[in-house]
Amino acid sequence: MLKKSAILLMVLSLVIATLSAGVVTVEDPNSPTGFTTTFTYTDAEATNVRLVGSFNFYKNNDMHVFARGAAVSSINDNPDNYTFGPEGWAKGQDMRHIADESSSFNMIKDGDTWTYTLQLPCASYLYTYRVSYDNGATEVIVTDPENIPPQNSWSMNPQQRSQFFVPFDAEKQNPWDDWTFLFPIEDESKKGEIVYVEYERADGSMGPAQVYLPAGYDAARSEAYKTLYLSHGGGGFEGDWFHQGNANNIADRLIAEGKVEPFIIVAVENASFSSSTGGTGFKAIATDMEDYLIPYIEENFNVVKDASGRAMCGLSRGSQVTSYLFLRETQLFDYYAPLSGGSCNLYSLDTDPAVLQSVNLYLGAGFSDQALLRPGEFDIMSQSSTMGFSWLMDDLGVEYNGGGSINIVPGAHDWFVWPQLINDYFANYLWK
């Protein structure tokens, strides 16, 4: 029997966006962005509390930060020297988000309460508190107790970072600051549902997955739904794409706008298949998906039961999973999207390039993403980057992005990049 979660809902007001007592965003005419966000944490025993989150920026197309410093000439010319905190943001400056856990601020103590205030442009932000009880000698990571991720109450793998949204002000912010494409959709009737499931794996253990069902999902519909399988990155879990990446919100909006047909998303958990040496058991993941997860989904949901209605997408380590399936198990899916990476050394010389040419491939990464280009890997077959993977595809005569080029979006190896990529992928390539 399926174990259903509550729908991951967050209702946003354009006047006041309040998620909890822990983080509150209000309209502020004196703020350069039009909004002020205040964080509040209570701990009578703490001697120091740091707010750590996704609050840094860089100047768009600054080559100092390209591919995480791949183009800098001096070892001392660190790309971090070219990033800015919220105080560096201003309308008219082409500042873009970079690194989703890069900012740190010492919170201000008042009695038992610690606070900090930021003025941020529109986006979805992630944060934690780093709490010390010995004046900073050691710290513990604390999820905001007043803003616990909703899925933590039912998921096998809870999220550590809390999330909040800052609205868009068209007068005070730039057009590129509008991130409402990943905000919860306002019309409740058009919101999809997240269903948490556990399925039995080869060793008898229970593997978790989170399944997005589009608004109006009909288990008896005559036309079965197509299914996208989404993989997290290294160190991540199946809930990342929904909580941190807002993939469900993006799908809700695009489906409502008629830009993509209603489809199902299965967020998979591959962390269990990491080897003791830190590698990934790609073959084990492929076996689990082909023999256990996909059959479970096809038995319990109204989905297309062949490759024509299946897609595979993953970020970072998940891009390696996706590229493995594309290169070695091409028959499982008709659509593949490895994001921020792709392992060329997984290509087998006995693979017929015509097989790879027969399916749909999408490649994308961030401008400041270390997985966009790895400059130390000079042989194509040693490349684990998006650009390197594209070179291999070029050699094999395999088109990607509809015969176009890699989609390079502003940002780094983070949750600012991947939502941009899947927004483009869903709207322009998936099921096309």
N, C-alpha and C positions, 0 to 999 in steps of 0.2 A: 504494500500500500504506500502511496506517495505521502510524504510528510510536507504539507504546504506551509510556507512562511506567510507572514503578512507581506503585502506589497511594499516594496521599498519606496515610500512616499516622502517627499519633502515639499511643502507648499510654500511658494515664494510670493511675497508681496513686493510690488514696485515701490511702495512707500517705506515700509519697514520690513527688513528681512531678519527674522529672529528664529534661530534654530533651537536655542536653549539658553539657560542662564549662563552657561559656560562661554558662549561666544555670541555676541549680538552685533548686528550691522544695522545702522540707522542712516537715514538721509542727513546730510550735513552740508549746508550751503557754503561753509567756510573750508570744506575739504577740496583739494584740487581734483579729486575723482568724483565728488558729489556724495561720498559715503565715508563713514568712519566705523571701524570694527573694533570692539573692545572685548578682550579676553579676561576672564575671571576664574581664578583657581584658589580654593581654600585648603590650607594645610597648616595647622598651628605648629607642627614640629619641624617643618622645612626651614633650612637656613639659606637656601638659594633655589630659585626656580627659573629655568630658561624656557622660553617659547621657541620651538624649532618647527619651521614650516617652509612652505613653497612660496617665498616672497621676494625672490631675486629676479633681476631683469638684465638683458644685454641689448646693445644697439644692433638692430636688424642687419644681417649680412656682414657683420664685423668678422673679418677673416682670422682675427686673433683667437676666436672661439670655435672656428670651423672644425668639425669632427673632433671636438674636445682637444683642440690645440695641434691638430695634425699639420697645420701650415705655419706654425710659429717657428722662427729660426733659432731662437735662443732657449736653452733649457731653463733659464731664469724668467723667461717671458711667459709666465703661467697664465692660462686663459682666465683664471679666477681674478686676475688683475683687471679684467675688462667686464666685470659684472657689477651690478649696482643694486642697492637695497631699495625699499619703497620710496625713500626720500629722493632717489634719482629719477623716479618716474615723473613725467610731465606731459601734458597734451602738446602735440606737435613734434615731440621727439619719438622716433620710431623705435620704442623700447618694447622688447618681447620677453615673455616669461622664460626662465631658464632654471633647470634643476629643481625638482619638487621637494627637496628636503635640504635646502642650502642656506637658509637664513636662521640666525640665532639671536635672541634678544633676552637680556636679563629683565625679568619682570619686577615690578615695583611692589614692595610690601607695605601693607597698611593693616596693622593688627594681625589677624590670622589669614588675611586675604591678599592674594597677589594679582596684580592687573597689568595689562599692557594694551596700548591703543595703536592701531595702524590705519592708514588711509590708502586703500587698495583699489585698483580698477577692477572691472568685471572679470570674473573667472570662478572656477571651482577650486578651492584651496584645501590642502591637507596639512595637519599639524599634530604635534604631540607636545607634552611637557617633559622636561628633563629636571627631575627633582633631586636635590641634595640635602642630606641631613648632617653633613660634616663640612660645611662651607666650601663645597665644590670639589672635595677630594675624590668623591665617588658620586655617581648619579644613577638614578633609575628612570627608565622610560615609562611615562604614565599617559595612558589614554584619557582624554578629558572626561572625568566622571559625569559631567553634566551634558556631554554630547557623545555618548557611546554609539558607535556605528550600529544601526538597527539589526543587521544580520548577526551580531555577536550573541544575540539571545537564542539563536537556533542553529548556527553553523558549526560544523566540526572544527573549522579553522577560523577563529575570530580575527577581525581586523584590528590593527594597532593604532592607526592614525584616524583622527576625527576629521570631518569634512564640513565645510560651510560654503555658501555661495554669496558673492557680491554682485548686485544688479548692475545693469548697464545704464549709463547716463549719456545720451547722444550729444548733449551740449558740452559736457566737460571731458568726455573721453573720445578717443580716436575710433574710427570705424573698425580697425583691427582688434580693438579691445572688447568687441562684442562676442562673448562666449556663451550667449544664451542658447546656442544650438545644443548644449549638453545639460541645460537646466531641466528639472522636472517639468513636464508639459502641464499647462494650466488647466486644460479640460480633463477632468477626472475620468470621463467616459473613454478617453483615448489613451489612458495609462495601461501598460501591460502589467503582467504579474510575474514575480519571481517565485519559482517553486524549488524547494530544496529536496534533493533525492540522494539516496545511498544505494549503490548497486554492488553486487558481489563480484569480486575479482578472482583471478586464477588461483591465488593462494588462500581463498576463503575470506580475506579481509573485505571490509566494506569501504568502497571508494565513494567520496562525495562528489556531487556535481550540482550546479545551480542552473535551472532552466528558465529562460525568459519566454513567456507566452504572450504574444501580441494581444492588444485589446480586441475583444470579441472572438478570441480563440474558440473554435468549434471542434470538439473531438469527433463529431460525426460529419464534418464537412466533406463533400464528395471529392473536392480537390485537396489532396494532402499538402501539408506545409513543407517548405524547404527548410533546411537546418544548417546553421553555421555553428561549428565547434570552435571555441575560443580558448587558447592556452595562455596562462600567466607566464611570467618570467622567472628567473632564478631567485629563490628565496620567497617566492610568492605562493598564492593559493587560489582556489577556484573562485573566490568571491571578489578578487581584485578588479576584474573588468567591470563589475557592476558598482562596487562601492567607490573605487578610486577613479575608474575610467568612465563611469556614467554611460556605459554602452547601452543600457536599457533606455535611458532618457533619449539618447541619440536616435535609437531605433523608433521609439514612440513618435518623435517629431517627424522623422522622415516618412514613416508609414502614414501618419496623419496628413502629411502634405502630398501624398501620392508619389513620392520620389523613389520608393522601394516597396515591393509587395510585402504584405504581412508574412513574417517568417519567424522561426524559432531560433533561439540562441542557447547553446549548451556550453556553459563555462566549466572547463574540465580541471581536474586536479592531477598534475604530473609530478608533484614534489616527491611523492612516495617512490618514484622510480630513479631518483638520483643515486649514483653509486657511492661507495665508501671513499672513493678517491676524488669525489667532487664532480664526476662526469654524469652524463644523463644516459640512462638505458633506453636509447631510441627504439630499439627493436622491441623491448618490453612494452613501451608506450604504444607502439603500433599494434602489437598483439592485444593489449588491453582495449584499445579503441575498437579494433575490428571484431574481436571475439566476445567482448563483454559490454562495453559502454554503448556502442552503436546499436547492438541487438536490444539492449535494455530500453534505450530511447525509442526504438522503432516498435517495440512491444507495448509501450505505455503511452505513447503520444501519436497523434495523427500526422505522421511525417512521410515524405517521399522515401522509398526504401531502395534507392539505388544512387550511384554517384552523381547523376544529373541534378539531384536535389540536395547535395551535400557540399559544404565549403569548410575549409580549415584555415584558421588564422592564429598567429601567435606573436608575442613580442619578446625580444631579447632571447633568453634561453628557449622560450616558446617559438621564436622564429627558427631556431635550429630544429626543434621538433617538427615544425611545419615544413622546413626545407627537406628534412629526412623523409617525411611522408610523400612530399612532391617527387623526390628523386628515386625513392625505393618502393613506395607503395602507391603509385600514381592512380591505381584503379579505385582507390577508396573515395576520392573526391574529384569533382570537376572544376573546383575553384580553390586556389591556394593564395594566401597572403602572408608571407613571412615579413614581419615588421622589425626594423632595427636589428638587422643581421641576417645571416644565411650561410650555412656551412658548405663551402665548395668541396671540401675533402670527403663529404658524404656521397659525392657523385661516383657512381660505379661505371667503369668503362664498358660494361656489358649492357648498360641501359640504352635503349634505342631512343635517340633524340626525337624521333617522330612521336613517341608516346608523350614526351614532355610538351611537344608542340600542340598536342591535341586538347590540352586543358587550359583554363584561364589562370594567369599568374599576375599578381599585383605586388609591387615592391615599394617600400617607403621607409623613411627615417627622418630624424631631426637634423637641422643644419649644424647644431653643436653636439651631435650625437656621436659618441666614440665608436658606435657600431656602424656609422655611415661609411667610414673608411679607416682601416688599420694600416698605417704607413709602414710598419715594420714587416708586413707580410707581402713580399715582393712577387712571389709565385702565386698565380691565380688560385691554384689548387690548395694553397695554404690559407686563403682568405676566409674570414668568418664575418665579413662586413656586407652591407647592402650593396655598395658599389662593386665589391669583388664578386658577389653573386651575380650581379648584372653583367659583368664581363664574361663570366662563364656562360650565362644564357646567350650572350651575343655570339660567342664562339660556337654554341650549339644550334644557333638559328632559332632560338625560342623567344617569342615576343612576350613582353610584359606591359602592363598598364595600357592595354589596348593598342599596342604598337607605338606607344609613347616612351617617355623616360621615367626614371625614378621620381616619385613624389617626395620632394625634400621640403619639409615644413619648418617654420620657426620653432626653436626649442632644442632640448637636449635629449638625454636618454631617460625620459620621464613621462609622467602622466599629464603633461601639457601637450606632448607630441602625439601620443597614441590615440587620444580622442579625435584630434584633427584628422589623422589618417583614416580611422574607421568611418568618420563622417563622410569623407570623400569616397572611400571604398563602398560603403553601403549605397550612397546616392548614385554613383556613376559606373560601378563595375560589377557589383554583386548581383548575380542572377541575370546579368545582361548578355 
